[in-house]
Amino acid sequence: MANTPIARIHKALEKEFSPREIELKRTQSGSITGWITSDTFDGQEEIERMQRVFKLLDENLSAEDRERVSVIWPITRLEHKVLLEDED
């Protein structure tokens, strides 16, 4: 993976949350969005998860990279499974 904003975001998330899966993409407007599935989110409220993710991004990314992030949804494995079932 090249040294792109998405790669830098992926690396920061991977280091902190030991994810099962990370999906990031650039939207048509140029912002970055996606989700991260991690067992570390089990038992946490959605707002707490979001705060953890964005705190990590604030601490590990340049202001320019951070401004590109629209939203990254932190989800548990069970939530991920439900989302995949809904796609069928």
C-alpha positions in Angstrom: 0.0 0.0 0.0 1.4 3.3 -1.0 1.9 6.2 1.4 -1.5 7.8 0.7 -3.9 9.3 3.2 -5.9 6.1 3.2 -2.8 4.1 3.9 -1.8 6.3 6.8 -5.3 6.1 8.3 -5.4 2.4 7.8 -2.0 2.0 9.6 -3.1 4.1 12.6 -6.3 2.2 13.0 -4.6 -1.1 12.6 -2.0 -0.3 15.2 -4.5 0.8 17.9 -7.5 -1.5 17.4 -6.2 -4.9 16.3 -9.0 -4.9 13.7 -10.7 -7.9 12.1 -11.3 -5.8 9.1 -10.9 -2.2 7.9 -12.7 -0.8 4.8 -11.8 2.7 3.7 -12.6 4.5 0.5 -12.5 7.9 -1.1 -15.9 9.3 -2.0 -16.7 11.3 -5.2 -16.2 14.5 -3.2 -12.7 13.4 -2.1 -13.5 12.7 1.5 -12.5 9.4 3.2 -15.1 7.2 4.7 -15.4 3.6 5.9 -15.6 1.2 8.8 -13.4 -0.7 11.2 -14.5 -4.0 12.8 -12.7 -4.8 16.0 -13.4 -6.8 19.2 -12.1 -3.8 21.2 -15.5 -2.2 20.6 -17.5 -4.9 22.3 -19.5 -3.5 25.2 -18.9 0.1 24.3 -21.6 2.6 23.3 -21.4 3.9 19.7 -20.4 7.4 20.8 -17.5 6.1 22.9 -16.2 4.1 19.9 -16.5 7.1 17.7 -14.6 9.2 20.2 -11.8 6.6 20.4 -11.5 6.5 16.6 -11.4 10.2 16.1 -9.1 10.8 19.1 -6.7 8.4 17.5 -6.9 10.1 14.1 -6.4 13.5 15.7 -3.3 12.2 17.5 -1.7 10.3 14.6 -2.6 12.2 11.4 -1.6 15.5 10.0 -4.3 18.2 10.0 -4.6 17.8 6.2 -5.2 14.0 6.4 -7.6 14.4 9.3 -9.7 17.0 7.4 -10.2 14.4 4.6 -11.9 12.0 7.0 -15.7 12.2 6.8 -16.7 9.3 9.0 -15.2 5.9 10.0 -17.8 3.7 11.7 -16.4 1.5 14.5 -18.4 -1.8 14.6 -18.2 -5.1 16.5 -18.0 -8.4 14.8 -21.7 -9.1 15.5 -22.7 -5.8 14.0 -20.6 -6.6 11.0 -22.2 -10.0 10.6 -25.7 -8.4 10.8 -24.7 -5.8 8.1 -23.5 -8.5 5.8 -26.7 -10.5 6.3 -28.8 -7.4 5.4 -26.9 -7.1 2.1 -28.2 -10.5 0.9 
